[in-house]
Amino acid sequence: MIAVDPEPELTERFDAAGGAGKRRVGQVPISYDEDEAAARKRAVEQFRWSTAGWPVMAELPGTKNFAAASTRVTEAEIAERIPCGPDVDSHVSAVRKFLDAGFTDVALVQVGGALQDDFLDWSARELLPALRSL
């Protein structure tokens, strides 16, 4: 199972439907940047559609519909769903929600390719050690 919302009901229903003992992967978008404001701005530009949640995203037929459904998303709203910036604790908290909901694995999705190398360096140095302690 792969899911984008850390809802315990998802893992419970998955187990009840024959998934017990199988992997449950949660996808966690994060927007790393040393500058939190830049991270929020990038998250709004590239991931604003995610604030609607899966029930809405699953029903939108195309890119124009995703764009229309997310035109009014603010940086504050995006920051509630996607940890932005260099604060390790906020990223760990986002991952912990999935683990607490019964997910076995977590896939981190860095928003934006331009900072991928910086993200990987920061992750190796700060984020991954913190996640290993969970």
GIHU-V280810 format. One record per residue. N is the residue number from 1. RES is the residue in one small letter. PHI is phi in whole degrees, -180 to 180 (NA if undefined). Layout:
n = (N & N)
res = (RES & RES)
phi = (PHI & PHI)
This chain:
n = (1 & 2 & 3 & 4 & 5 & 6 & 7 & 8 & 9 & 10 & 11 & 12 & 13 & 14 & 15 & 16 & 17 & 18 & 19 & 20 & 21 & 22 & 23 & 24 & 25 & 26 & 27 & 28 & 29 & 30 & 31 & 32 & 33 & 34 & 35 & 36 & 37 & 38 & 39 & 40 & 41 & 42 & 43 & 44 & 45 & 46 & 47 & 48 & 49 & 50 & 51 & 52 & 53 & 54 & 55 & 56 & 57 & 58 & 59 & 60 & 61 & 62 & 63 & 64 & 65 & 66 & 67 & 68 & 69 & 70 & 71 & 72 & 73 & 74 & 75 & 76 & 77 & 78 & 79 & 80 & 81 & 82 & 83 & 84 & 85 & 86 & 87 & 88 & 89 & 90 & 91 & 92 & 93 & 94 & 95 & 96 & 97 & 98 & 99 & 100 & 101 & 102 & 103 & 104 & 105 & 106 & 107 & 108 & 109 & 110 & 111 & 112 & 113 & 114 & 115 & 116 & 117 & 118 & 119 & 120 & 121 & 122 & 123 & 124 & 125 & 126 & 127 & 128 & 129 & 130 & 131 & 132 & 133 & 134)
res = (m & i & a & v & d & p & e & p & e & l & t & e & r & f & d & a & a & g & g & a & g & k & r & r & v & g & q & v & p & i & s & y & d & e & d & e & a & a & a & r & k & r & a & v & e & q & f & r & w & s & t & a & g & w & p & v & m & a & e & l & p & g & t & k & n & f & a & a & a & s & t & r & v & t & e & a & e & i & a & e & r & i & p & c & g & p & d & v & d & s & h & v & s & a & v & r & k & f & l & d & a & g & f & t & d & v & a & l & v & q & v & g & g & a & l & q & d & d & f & l & d & w & s & a & r & e & l & l & p & a & l & r & s & l)
phi = (NA & -127 & -142 & -111 & -121 & -83 & -105 & -57 & -61 & -64 & -69 & -66 & -66 & -61 & -62 & -65 & -90 & 107 & -92 & -54 & 87 & -93 & -68 & -127 & -104 & -103 & -98 & -116 & -77 & -136 & -120 & -81 & -170 & -62 & -101 & -59 & -62 & -66 & -64 & -64 & -60 & -64 & -64 & -66 & -64 & -110 & -134 & -60 & -62 & -72 & -69 & -73 & 84 & -60 & -56 & -79 & -59 & -68 & -97 & -79 & -81 & -164 & -62 & -63 & -70 & -62 & -62 & -65 & -72 & -122 & -65 & -102 & -71 & -100 & -63 & -64 & -66 & -66 & -68 & -72 & -102 & -127 & -65 & -124 & 102 & -95 & -73 & -58 & -60 & -67 & -72 & -63 & -61 & -64 & -69 & -59 & -59 & -71 & -64 & -65 & -85 & 99 & -79 & -92 & -138 & -133 & -105 & -88 & -119 & -76 & -78 & 94 & -83 & -63 & -105 & -57 & -64 & -62 & -61 & -64 & -63 & -62 & -62 & -63 & -81 & -124 & -73 & -61 & -59 & -68 & -69 & -64 & -82 & -74)
